[in-house]
């Protein structure tokens, strides 16, 4: 009857993990509404807001660098380096990019992207979107992701203990069947919790809340040739030729950039293997 002790461990692990995920989902559901003291955001989304709701701080950094590159205020080289051309930014995000490039005006593109993503203007943008109910708080996203991971680990643990109890421990055939039946219950519980999380909780691990996703769906697509509000959201007015590119980057990230060299510049250079020396 040693398998009974393993069954108790399985139940404790499954119940604790499922409870953790349920609590996290409840917290996120409560956060998926505007703060009472903050009026809901009205008007169309700017491009930085669109980028944050679509991909978080890293997407805002990509949008900022592409906008400055299109405006010839910095140069993104396919070798993975960013060079500042105009040392004066037109807004806080551009100033953050210039500052991330360092006093010499040149740095690795990955370092500049990380610097912009962690800059104060991006945090202020995040706080504003969270307060208006359009974005999910970062701590809530992490709590849900951790809860889903805990349920997955508990499923693996229960499955392993079930295999040990049914196939490894010496016992009568009838007792093996009884052990398999009892272990199937926590397995069904964890699998059901994961299935429900996939349908109901999975959207909350994104940056945008349900209201934010609805606002994103209302935006005109890049094929329309117009931005969410008729300008690029970075203080540069309408861009007839590059506006569709900026909207594509805000919504889809660097993968939506048609220029392969610009994609390489943002994603980082591909490391080519060095040819082996003869005689080795």
Secondary structure, 3 states (H helix, E strand, C coil): CHHHHHHHHHHHHHHHHHHHHHHHHHHHHHHCCCCCCCCCCCCCCCHHHHHHHHHHHHHHHHHHHHHHHHCCCEEECCCCEEEECCCCCCCHHHHHHHHHCCCCCEEEHHHHHHHHHCCHHHHHHHHHHHHCCCECCHHHHHHHHHHHHHHHHHHHHHHHHHHHHHHHCCCCHHHHHHHHHHHHHHHHHHHHHHHHHHHHHHHHHCCECHHHHHHHHHCCCHHHCCCCCCCCCCCCCCCCCCHHHHHHHHHHCHHHCCCHHHHHHHHCCCCCCCCCCCCC
